[in-house]
């Protein structure tokens, strides 16, 4: 009887462990830090959360060819990737008028002092030219992100 109970306990343990491992793999591995609620950035008008990105990762000479709403779309994609995107998930944006497009992906969150930070990559095609930039940003208490360097 002791053998049967021990085997049943081992089987239950293995079944539980399998469920936990399956749950981890189906969630896509590492998840971003939970940063708490903030208002979503607005497209159009001035928004301090997007302004804090200091124009974003893309070079000024590249984004200067975009309309203001398209520049805000690109910045909003950077913000959304930094704030909410799981590791490896891309946040895409597309101009409805010019055909410019891009995508932003953020890396694993890490801490610098008390600030949560992430590295991120922005790839875009603007006026037929492909551009890609990498950088890092840290989250401020008000929910905005400030690029490093």
VMD Tcl script that builds the backbone (N, CA, C; Angstrom):
set m [mol new atoms 447]
animate dup $m
set s [atomselect $m all]
$s set {name element resname resid chain x y z} {
  {N N UNK 1 A 0.822 -1.194 0.000}
  {CA C UNK 1 A 0.000 0.000 0.000}
  {C C UNK 1 A 0.863 1.253 0.000}
  {N N UNK 2 A 1.967 1.222 0.757}
  {CA C UNK 2 A 2.851 2.385 0.804}
  {C C UNK 2 A 3.447 2.647 -0.567}
  {N N UNK 3 A 3.755 1.589 -1.320}
  {CA C UNK 3 A 4.300 1.758 -2.663}
  {C C UNK 3 A 3.276 2.426 -3.580}
  {N N UNK 4 A 2.018 2.014 -3.495}
  {CA C UNK 4 A 0.964 2.574 -4.343}
  {C C UNK 4 A 0.748 4.043 -4.023}
  {N N UNK 5 A 0.768 4.421 -2.777}
  {CA C UNK 5 A 0.584 5.811 -2.384}
  {C C UNK 5 A 1.765 6.651 -2.841}
  {N N UNK 6 A 2.970 6.119 -2.705}
  {CA C UNK 6 A 4.156 6.841 -3.141}
  {C C UNK 6 A 4.136 7.049 -4.652}
  {N N UNK 7 A 3.742 6.032 -5.404}
  {CA C UNK 7 A 3.662 6.158 -6.859}
  {C C UNK 7 A 2.596 7.159 -7.258}
  {N N UNK 8 A 1.474 7.155 -6.559}
  {CA C UNK 8 A 0.397 8.104 -6.840}
  {C C UNK 8 A 0.859 9.530 -6.550}
  {N N UNK 9 A 1.601 9.725 -5.464}
  {CA C UNK 9 A 2.120 11.051 -5.125}
  {C C UNK 9 A 3.108 11.533 -6.179}
  {N N UNK 10 A 3.982 10.628 -6.636}
  {CA C UNK 10 A 4.948 10.989 -7.673}
  {C C UNK 10 A 4.243 11.342 -8.976}
  {N N UNK 11 A 3.236 10.576 -9.337}
  {CA C UNK 11 A 2.480 10.825 -10.554}
  {C C UNK 11 A 1.759 12.173 -10.481}
  {N N UNK 12 A 1.181 12.472 -9.338}
  {CA C UNK 12 A 0.510 13.767 -9.145}
  {C C UNK 12 A 1.499 14.917 -9.246}
  {N N UNK 13 A 2.670 14.735 -8.645}
  {CA C UNK 13 A 3.703 15.772 -8.709}
  {C C UNK 13 A 4.141 16.016 -10.153}
  {N N UNK 14 A 4.392 14.949 -10.893}
  {CA C UNK 14 A 4.814 15.085 -12.287}
  {C C UNK 14 A 3.732 15.726 -13.151}
  {N N UNK 15 A 2.480 15.379 -12.905}
  {CA C UNK 15 A 1.377 15.992 -13.661}
  {C C UNK 15 A 1.308 17.494 -13.367}
  {N N UNK 16 A 1.455 17.854 -12.101}
  {CA C UNK 16 A 1.434 19.274 -11.730}
  {C C UNK 16 A 2.611 20.027 -12.328}
  {N N UNK 17 A 3.789 19.425 -12.275}
  {CA C UNK 17 A 4.977 20.048 -12.848}
  {C C UNK 17 A 4.828 20.228 -14.352}
  {N N UNK 18 A 4.274 19.247 -15.028}
  {CA C UNK 18 A 4.040 19.353 -16.474}
  {C C UNK 18 A 3.096 20.500 -16.798}
  {N N UNK 19 A 2.074 20.678 -15.985}
  {CA C UNK 19 A 1.126 21.776 -16.211}
  {C C UNK 19 A 1.806 23.131 -16.046}
  {N N UNK 20 A 2.673 23.239 -15.042}
  {CA C UNK 20 A 3.386 24.500 -14.822}
  {C C UNK 20 A 4.318 24.797 -15.985}
  {N N UNK 21 A 5.078 23.802 -16.423}
  {CA C UNK 21 A 6.002 23.992 -17.545}
  {C C UNK 21 A 5.237 24.338 -18.808}
  {N N UNK 22 A 4.131 23.675 -19.066}
  {CA C UNK 22 A 3.315 23.972 -20.250}
  {C C UNK 22 A 2.796 25.398 -20.180}
  {N N UNK 23 A 2.399 25.846 -18.999}
  {CA C UNK 23 A 1.925 27.227 -18.843}
  {C C UNK 23 A 3.015 28.235 -19.127}
  {N N UNK 24 A 4.239 27.950 -18.718}
  {CA C UNK 24 A 5.354 28.868 -18.970}
  {C C UNK 24 A 5.660 28.969 -20.458}
  {N N UNK 25 A 5.667 27.844 -21.143}
  {CA C UNK 25 A 6.018 27.890 -22.558}
  {C C UNK 25 A 4.914 28.508 -23.382}
  {N N UNK 26 A 3.661 28.340 -22.994}
  {CA C UNK 26 A 2.584 28.922 -23.781}
  {C C UNK 26 A 2.488 30.422 -23.580}
  {N N UNK 27 A 3.075 30.949 -22.510}
  {CA C UNK 27 A 3.035 32.382 -22.267}
  {C C UNK 27 A 4.167 33.102 -22.983}
  {N N UNK 28 A 5.027 32.396 -23.675}
  {CA C UNK 28 A 6.074 33.038 -24.456}
  {C C UNK 28 A 7.308 33.387 -23.660}
  {N N UNK 29 A 7.535 32.731 -22.534}
  {CA C UNK 29 A 8.757 32.980 -21.769}
  {C C UNK 29 A 8.651 34.225 -20.912}
  {N N UNK 30 A 9.677 35.053 -20.929}
  {CA C UNK 30 A 9.752 36.224 -20.066}
  {C C UNK 30 A 8.665 37.237 -20.420}
  {N N UNK 31 A 8.073 37.803 -19.418}
  {CA C UNK 31 A 7.037 38.817 -19.589}
  {C C UNK 31 A 7.584 40.156 -19.098}
  {N N UNK 32 A 7.090 41.260 -19.662}
  {CA C UNK 32 A 7.582 42.554 -19.211}
  {C C UNK 32 A 7.144 42.854 -17.789}
  {N N UNK 33 A 7.854 43.758 -17.156}
  {CA C UNK 33 A 7.486 44.195 -15.821}
  {C C UNK 33 A 6.098 44.807 -15.853}
  {N N UNK 34 A 5.409 44.739 -14.745}
  {CA C UNK 34 A 4.109 45.396 -14.641}
  {C C UNK 34 A 4.357 46.804 -14.124}
  {N N UNK 35 A 4.020 47.811 -14.933}
  {CA C UNK 35 A 4.371 49.182 -14.608}
  {C C UNK 35 A 3.237 49.995 -14.015}
  {N N UNK 36 A 2.044 49.466 -13.944}
  {CA C UNK 36 A 0.924 50.229 -13.412}
  {C C UNK 36 A 0.241 51.043 -14.487}
  {N N UNK 37 A -0.962 51.494 -14.205}
  {CA C UNK 37 A -1.770 52.157 -15.233}
  {C C UNK 37 A -1.283 53.561 -15.571}
  {N N UNK 38 A -1.350 53.881 -16.842}
  {CA C UNK 38 A -1.128 55.241 -17.325}
  {C C UNK 38 A -2.107 55.457 -18.458}
  {N N UNK 39 A -2.350 56.696 -18.806}
  {CA C UNK 39 A -3.226 56.978 -19.931}
  {C C UNK 39 A -2.505 56.625 -21.222}
  {N N UNK 40 A -3.257 56.083 -22.152}
  {CA C UNK 40 A -2.689 55.784 -23.466}
  {C C UNK 40 A -2.368 57.093 -24.183}
  {N N UNK 41 A -1.268 57.134 -24.933}
  {CA C UNK 41 A -0.929 58.364 -25.645}
  {C C UNK 41 A -1.961 58.682 -26.714}
  {N N UNK 42 A -2.146 59.956 -26.958}
  {CA C UNK 42 A -3.099 60.413 -27.965}
  {C C UNK 42 A -2.388 60.611 -29.296}
  {N N UNK 43 A -3.083 60.331 -30.375}
  {CA C UNK 43 A -2.578 60.636 -31.713}
  {C C UNK 43 A -3.151 62.000 -32.071}
  {N N UNK 44 A -2.288 62.936 -32.349}
  {CA C UNK 44 A -2.727 64.309 -32.640}
  {C C UNK 44 A -2.658 65.135 -31.362}
  {N N UNK 45 A -2.358 66.380 -31.489}
  {CA C UNK 45 A -2.238 67.236 -30.315}
  {C C UNK 45 A -0.949 66.975 -29.580}
  {N N UNK 46 A -0.751 67.641 -28.482}
  {CA C UNK 46 A 0.471 67.496 -27.700}
  {C C UNK 46 A 0.246 66.490 -26.593}
  {N N UNK 47 A 1.167 65.637 -26.356}
  {CA C UNK 47 A 1.051 64.657 -25.299}
  {C C UNK 47 A 2.411 64.509 -24.633}
  {N N UNK 48 A 2.481 64.824 -23.340}
  {CA C UNK 48 A 3.750 64.832 -22.609}
  {C C UNK 48 A 4.408 63.461 -22.588}
  {N N UNK 49 A 3.601 62.397 -22.584}
  {CA C UNK 49 A 4.180 61.051 -22.546}
  {C C UNK 49 A 4.988 60.787 -23.812}
  {N N UNK 50 A 4.485 61.227 -24.955}
  {CA C UNK 50 A 5.223 61.027 -26.207}
  {C C UNK 50 A 6.351 62.039 -26.352}
  {N N UNK 51 A 6.134 63.254 -25.899}
  {CA C UNK 51 A 7.161 64.291 -25.992}
  {C C UNK 51 A 8.418 63.875 -25.225}
  {N N UNK 52 A 8.228 63.150 -24.109}
  {CA C UNK 52 A 9.385 62.745 -23.296}
  {C C UNK 52 A 10.311 61.794 -24.041}
  {N N UNK 53 A 9.844 61.188 -25.136}
  {CA C UNK 53 A 10.703 60.311 -25.934}
  {C C UNK 53 A 11.691 61.099 -26.796}
  {N N UNK 54 A 11.646 62.416 -26.726}
  {CA C UNK 54 A 12.595 63.293 -27.425}
  {C C UNK 54 A 12.726 62.978 -28.915}
  {N N UNK 55 A 11.603 62.755 -29.578}
  {CA C UNK 55 A 11.638 62.493 -31.013}
  {C C UNK 55 A 11.819 61.041 -31.376}
  {N N UNK 56 A 12.077 60.188 -30.413}
  {CA C UNK 56 A 12.213 58.755 -30.664}
  {C C UNK 56 A 13.580 58.360 -31.190}
  {N N UNK 57 A 13.680 57.122 -31.596}
  {CA C UNK 57 A 14.959 56.563 -32.044}
  {C C UNK 57 A 15.337 56.932 -33.470}
  {N N UNK 58 A 14.352 57.103 -34.330}
  {CA C UNK 58 A 14.674 57.335 -35.740}
  {C C UNK 58 A 15.364 58.677 -35.929}
  {N N UNK 59 A 16.318 58.762 -36.847}
  {CA C UNK 59 A 17.053 60.014 -37.059}
  {C C UNK 59 A 16.118 61.147 -37.501}
  {N N UNK 60 A 16.406 62.344 -37.038}
  {CA C UNK 60 A 15.582 63.508 -37.349}
  {C C UNK 60 A 15.455 63.727 -38.858}
  {N N UNK 61 A 16.543 63.540 -39.589}
  {CA C UNK 61 A 16.476 63.749 -41.040}
  {C C UNK 61 A 15.546 62.745 -41.723}
  {N N UNK 62 A 15.353 61.593 -41.110}
  {CA C UNK 62 A 14.449 60.590 -41.663}
  {C C UNK 62 A 12.998 60.913 -41.339}
  {N N UNK 63 A 12.712 61.226 -40.084}
  {CA C UNK 63 A 11.317 61.455 -39.701}
  {C C UNK 63 A 10.809 62.831 -40.103}
  {N N UNK 64 A 11.708 63.738 -40.478}
  {CA C UNK 64 A 11.243 65.072 -40.881}
  {C C UNK 64 A 10.385 65.004 -42.140}
  {N N UNK 65 A 10.497 63.924 -42.911}
  {CA C UNK 65 A 9.674 63.748 -44.097}
  {C C UNK 65 A 8.274 63.243 -43.789}
  {N N UNK 66 A 8.001 62.924 -42.519}
  {CA C UNK 66 A 6.688 62.443 -42.124}
  {C C UNK 66 A 5.805 63.600 -41.664}
  {N N UNK 67 A 4.516 63.449 -41.872}
  {CA C UNK 67 A 3.569 64.433 -41.333}
  {C C UNK 67 A 3.564 64.314 -39.806}
  {N N UNK 68 A 3.054 65.326 -39.138}
  {CA C UNK 68 A 2.995 65.296 -37.671}
  {C C UNK 68 A 2.202 64.092 -37.162}
  {N N UNK 69 A 1.024 63.773 -37.736}
  {CA C UNK 69 A 0.325 62.570 -37.257}
  {C C UNK 69 A 1.146 61.289 -37.450}
  {N N UNK 70 A 1.903 61.188 -38.548}
  {CA C UNK 70 A 2.728 60.009 -38.766}
  {C C UNK 70 A 3.894 59.953 -37.778}
  {N N UNK 71 A 4.484 61.091 -37.459}
  {CA C UNK 71 A 5.538 61.121 -36.445}
  {C C UNK 71 A 4.979 60.650 -35.107}
  {N N UNK 72 A 3.758 61.076 -34.790}
  {CA C UNK 72 A 3.132 60.654 -33.538}
  {C C UNK 72 A 2.801 59.167 -33.561}
  {N N UNK 73 A 2.441 58.615 -34.716}
  {CA C UNK 73 A 2.219 57.172 -34.827}
  {C C UNK 73 A 3.510 56.410 -34.502}
  {N N UNK 74 A 4.624 56.879 -35.053}
  {CA C UNK 74 A 5.916 56.225 -34.810}
  {C C UNK 74 A 6.293 56.313 -33.329}
  {N N UNK 75 A 6.095 57.485 -32.712}
  {CA C UNK 75 A 6.399 57.645 -31.288}
  {C C UNK 75 A 5.469 56.798 -30.424}
  {N N UNK 76 A 4.212 56.743 -30.802}
  {CA C UNK 76 A 3.249 55.945 -30.055}
  {C C UNK 76 A 3.625 54.470 -30.090}
  {N N UNK 77 A 4.131 53.995 -31.226}
  {CA C UNK 77 A 4.577 52.601 -31.321}
  {C C UNK 77 A 5.760 52.355 -30.383}
  {N N UNK 78 A 6.689 53.319 -30.298}
  {CA C UNK 78 A 7.812 53.177 -29.364}
  {C C UNK 78 A 7.298 53.103 -27.932}
  {N N UNK 79 A 6.381 54.011 -27.599}
  {CA C UNK 79 A 5.823 54.033 -26.239}
  {C C UNK 79 A 5.122 52.706 -25.923}
  {N N UNK 80 A 4.270 52.240 -26.834}
  {CA C UNK 80 A 3.518 51.004 -26.599}
  {C C UNK 80 A 4.459 49.808 -26.441}
  {N N UNK 81 A 5.523 49.753 -27.242}
  {CA C UNK 81 A 6.484 48.648 -27.117}
  {C C UNK 81 A 7.184 48.694 -25.770}
  {N N UNK 82 A 7.621 49.882 -25.359}
  {CA C UNK 82 A 8.304 50.013 -24.075}
  {C C UNK 82 A 7.372 49.701 -22.911}
  {N N UNK 83 A 6.175 50.183 -22.996}
  {CA C UNK 83 A 5.232 50.095 -21.884}
  {C C UNK 83 A 4.573 48.722 -21.750}
  {N N UNK 84 A 4.188 48.118 -22.865}
  {CA C UNK 84 A 3.305 46.959 -22.772}
  {C C UNK 84 A 3.738 45.709 -23.511}
  {N N UNK 85 A 4.590 45.813 -24.499}
  {CA C UNK 85 A 4.851 44.662 -25.368}
  {C C UNK 85 A 5.706 43.601 -24.671}
  {N N UNK 86 A 5.263 42.342 -24.731}
  {CA C UNK 86 A 6.107 41.257 -24.229}
  {C C UNK 86 A 7.380 41.140 -25.062}
  {N N UNK 87 A 8.381 40.560 -24.491}
  {CA C UNK 87 A 9.662 40.360 -25.156}
  {C C UNK 87 A 9.448 39.710 -26.516}
  {N N UNK 88 A 9.994 40.323 -27.557}
  {CA C UNK 88 A 9.918 39.778 -28.904}
  {C C UNK 88 A 8.683 40.172 -29.701}
  {N N UNK 89 A 7.669 40.723 -29.044}
  {CA C UNK 89 A 6.461 41.138 -29.766}
  {C C UNK 89 A 6.704 42.495 -30.419}
  {N N UNK 90 A 6.306 42.638 -31.674}
  {CA C UNK 90 A 6.513 43.887 -32.402}
  {C C UNK 90 A 5.241 44.726 -32.385}
  {N N UNK 91 A 5.433 46.032 -32.230}
  {CA C UNK 91 A 4.331 46.983 -32.312}
  {C C UNK 91 A 4.501 47.715 -33.636}
  {N N UNK 92 A 3.536 47.551 -34.529}
  {CA C UNK 92 A 3.645 48.109 -35.876}
  {C C UNK 92 A 2.871 49.420 -35.996}
  {N N UNK 93 A 3.330 50.269 -36.916}
  {CA C UNK 93 A 2.601 51.488 -37.272}
  {C C UNK 93 A 2.658 51.642 -38.790}
  {N N UNK 94 A 1.671 52.320 -39.349}
  {CA C UNK 94 A 1.619 52.540 -40.792}
  {C C UNK 94 A 0.912 53.852 -41.063}
  {N N UNK 95 A 1.456 54.622 -41.996}
  {CA C UNK 95 A 0.837 55.872 -42.420}
  {C C UNK 95 A -0.260 55.555 -43.431}
  {N N UNK 96 A -1.463 56.063 -43.194}
  {CA C UNK 96 A -2.523 55.818 -44.171}
  {C C UNK 96 A -2.349 56.635 -45.455}
  {N N UNK 97 A -1.538 57.682 -45.400}
  {CA C UNK 97 A -1.395 58.547 -46.574}
  {C C UNK 97 A -0.092 58.346 -47.338}
  {N N UNK 98 A 1.038 58.238 -46.641}
  {CA C UNK 98 A 2.329 58.193 -47.338}
  {C C UNK 98 A 2.856 56.783 -47.578}
  {N N UNK 99 A 2.289 55.795 -46.897}
  {CA C UNK 99 A 2.781 54.431 -47.032}
  {C C UNK 99 A 3.974 54.126 -46.138}
  {N N UNK 100 A 4.472 55.124 -45.406}
  {CA C UNK 100 A 5.567 54.877 -44.454}
  {C C UNK 100 A 5.072 53.895 -43.398}
  {N N UNK 101 A 5.983 53.074 -42.907}
  {CA C UNK 101 A 5.602 52.090 -41.899}
  {C C UNK 101 A 6.805 51.752 -41.037}
  {N N UNK 102 A 6.534 51.102 -39.949}
  {CA C UNK 102 A 7.617 50.677 -39.077}
  {C C UNK 102 A 7.127 49.716 -38.028}
  {N N UNK 103 A 8.085 49.206 -37.261}
  {CA C UNK 103 A 7.762 48.336 -36.142}
  {C C UNK 103 A 8.815 48.503 -35.064}
  {N N UNK 104 A 8.350 48.359 -33.830}
  {CA C UNK 104 A 9.207 48.555 -32.669}
  {C C UNK 104 A 9.110 47.312 -31.795}
  {N N UNK 105 A 10.245 46.836 -31.313}
  {CA C UNK 105 A 10.254 45.727 -30.357}
  {C C UNK 105 A 11.153 46.104 -29.192}
  {N N UNK 106 A 10.736 45.689 -28.010}
  {CA C UNK 106 A 11.485 46.018 -26.788}
  {C C UNK 106 A 12.066 44.747 -26.187}
  {N N UNK 107 A 13.223 44.909 -25.572}
  {CA C UNK 107 A 13.905 43.788 -24.950}
  {C C UNK 107 A 13.436 43.536 -23.528}
  {N N UNK 108 A 14.172 42.701 -22.833}
  {CA C UNK 108 A 13.861 42.342 -21.461}
  {C C UNK 108 A 13.991 43.557 -20.546}
  {N N UNK 109 A 13.000 43.794 -19.695}
  {CA C UNK 109 A 13.089 44.909 -18.747}
  {C C UNK 109 A 14.236 44.685 -17.743}
  {N N UNK 110 A 14.835 45.777 -17.309}
  {CA C UNK 110 A 15.877 45.720 -16.284}
  {C C UNK 110 A 15.788 46.992 -15.453}
  {N N UNK 111 A 16.479 47.033 -14.336}
  {CA C UNK 111 A 16.427 48.208 -13.471}
  {C C UNK 111 A 17.778 48.909 -13.410}
  {N N UNK 112 A 17.706 50.247 -13.407}
  {CA C UNK 112 A 18.848 51.112 -13.147}
  {C C UNK 112 A 18.440 51.940 -11.940}
  {N N UNK 113 A 19.038 51.644 -10.798}
  {CA C UNK 113 A 18.584 52.285 -9.566}
  {C C UNK 113 A 17.151 51.876 -9.293}
  {N N UNK 114 A 16.278 52.851 -9.172}
  {CA C UNK 114 A 14.855 52.589 -8.929}
  {C C UNK 114 A 14.022 52.635 -10.207}
  {N N UNK 115 A 14.655 52.912 -11.360}
  {CA C UNK 115 A 13.913 53.048 -12.611}
  {C C UNK 115 A 13.889 51.752 -13.395}
  {N N UNK 116 A 12.714 51.462 -13.978}
  {CA C UNK 116 A 12.571 50.336 -14.898}
  {C C UNK 116 A 13.000 50.799 -16.284}
  {N N UNK 117 A 13.822 50.001 -16.945}
  {CA C UNK 117 A 14.370 50.373 -18.256}
  {C C UNK 117 A 14.213 49.207 -19.229}
  {N N UNK 118 A 14.297 49.532 -20.518}
  {CA C UNK 118 A 14.271 48.509 -21.570}
  {C C UNK 118 A 15.094 48.992 -22.754}
  {N N UNK 119 A 15.762 48.065 -23.420}
  {CA C UNK 119 A 16.354 48.354 -24.716}
  {C C UNK 119 A 15.267 48.135 -25.747}
  {N N UNK 120 A 15.356 48.841 -26.874}
  {CA C UNK 120 A 14.354 48.658 -27.914}
  {C C UNK 120 A 14.923 48.985 -29.279}
  {N N UNK 121 A 14.260 48.463 -30.310}
  {CA C UNK 121 A 14.680 48.633 -31.701}
  {C C UNK 121 A 13.496 49.153 -32.505}
  {N N UNK 122 A 13.755 50.160 -33.354}
  {CA C UNK 122 A 12.724 50.713 -34.237}
  {C C UNK 122 A 13.226 50.562 -35.667}
  {N N UNK 123 A 12.497 49.789 -36.469}
  {CA C UNK 123 A 12.789 49.613 -37.892}
  {C C UNK 123 A 11.669 50.271 -38.674}
  {N N UNK 124 A 12.015 51.037 -39.714}
  {CA C UNK 124 A 10.990 51.739 -40.490}
  {C C UNK 124 A 11.397 51.851 -41.948}
  {N N UNK 125 A 10.392 52.044 -42.782}
  {CA C UNK 125 A 10.593 52.374 -44.184}
  {C C UNK 125 A 9.872 53.692 -44.424}
  {N N UNK 126 A 10.646 54.733 -44.742}
  {CA C UNK 126 A 10.101 56.081 -44.922}
  {C C UNK 126 A 10.629 56.617 -46.247}
  {N N UNK 127 A 9.719 57.044 -47.109}
  {CA C UNK 127 A 10.070 57.530 -48.449}
  {C C UNK 127 A 10.932 56.521 -49.207}
  {N N UNK 128 A 10.620 55.232 -49.035}
  {CA C UNK 128 A 11.331 54.179 -49.743}
  {C C UNK 128 A 12.662 53.780 -49.144}
  {N N UNK 129 A 13.096 54.437 -48.083}
  {CA C UNK 129 A 14.381 54.114 -47.452}
  {C C UNK 129 A 14.164 53.373 -46.141}
  {N N UNK 130 A 14.907 52.288 -45.971}
  {CA C UNK 130 A 14.835 51.517 -44.735}
  {C C UNK 130 A 15.827 52.082 -43.724}
  {N N UNK 131 A 15.401 52.159 -42.488}
  {CA C UNK 131 A 16.264 52.635 -41.410}
  {C C UNK 131 A 15.965 51.809 -40.162}
  {N N UNK 132 A 17.006 51.555 -39.367}
  {CA C UNK 132 A 16.835 50.827 -38.114}
  {C C UNK 132 A 17.742 51.444 -37.067}
  {N N UNK 133 A 17.210 51.661 -35.882}
  {CA C UNK 133 A 17.988 52.213 -34.770}
  {C C UNK 133 A 17.672 51.436 -33.506}
  {N N UNK 134 A 18.672 51.347 -32.629}
  {CA C UNK 134 A 18.515 50.707 -31.333}
  {C C UNK 134 A 18.830 51.708 -30.246}
  {N N UNK 135 A 18.199 51.543 -29.115}
  {CA C UNK 135 A 18.452 52.418 -27.980}
  {C C UNK 135 A 17.885 51.809 -26.715}
  {N N UNK 136 A 17.884 52.604 -25.668}
  {CA C UNK 136 A 17.319 52.192 -24.380}
  {C C UNK 136 A 16.607 53.386 -23.778}
  {N N UNK 137 A 15.622 53.097 -22.953}
  {CA C UNK 137 A 14.874 54.159 -22.283}
  {C C UNK 137 A 14.494 53.675 -20.886}
  {N N UNK 138 A 14.315 54.630 -19.979}
  {CA C UNK 138 A 13.885 54.311 -18.623}
  {C C UNK 138 A 12.563 55.007 -18.344}
  {N N UNK 139 A 11.732 54.345 -17.559}
  {CA C UNK 139 A 10.380 54.831 -17.264}
  {C C UNK 139 A 10.410 55.790 -16.087}
  {N N UNK 140 A 9.733 56.919 -16.248}
  {CA C UNK 140 A 9.610 57.928 -15.207}
  {C C UNK 140 A 8.369 57.645 -14.353}
  {N N UNK 141 A 8.299 58.289 -13.204}
  {CA C UNK 141 A 7.171 58.076 -12.295}
  {C C UNK 141 A 5.832 58.430 -12.920}
  {N N UNK 142 A 5.800 59.386 -13.854}
  {CA C UNK 142 A 4.537 59.803 -14.463}
  {C C UNK 142 A 4.100 58.879 -15.612}
  {N N UNK 143 A 4.859 57.806 -15.880}
  {CA C UNK 143 A 4.502 56.865 -16.938}
  {C C UNK 143 A 5.202 57.158 -18.265}
  {N N UNK 144 A 5.920 58.267 -18.353}
  {CA C UNK 144 A 6.651 58.583 -19.585}
  {C C UNK 144 A 7.973 57.816 -19.596}
  {N N UNK 145 A 8.580 57.766 -20.783}
  {CA C UNK 145 A 9.872 57.095 -20.962}
  {C C UNK 145 A 10.894 58.100 -21.466}
  {N N UNK 146 A 12.083 58.080 -20.901}
  {CA C UNK 146 A 13.155 58.976 -21.325}
  {C C UNK 146 A 14.283 58.141 -21.923}
  {N N UNK 147 A 14.637 58.398 -23.187}
  {CA C UNK 147 A 15.742 57.665 -23.804}
  {C C UNK 147 A 17.072 57.911 -23.068}
  {N N UNK 148 A 17.915 56.905 -23.031}
  {CA C UNK 148 A 19.250 57.026 -22.436}
  {C C UNK 148 A 20.228 57.418 -23.522}
  {N N UNK 149 A 21.167 58.252 -23.169}
  {CA C UNK 149 A 22.239 58.621 -24.092}
  {C C UNK 149 A 21.834 59.495 -25.142}
}
mol reanalyze $m
mol bondsrecalc $m
mol representation Tube
mol addrep $m
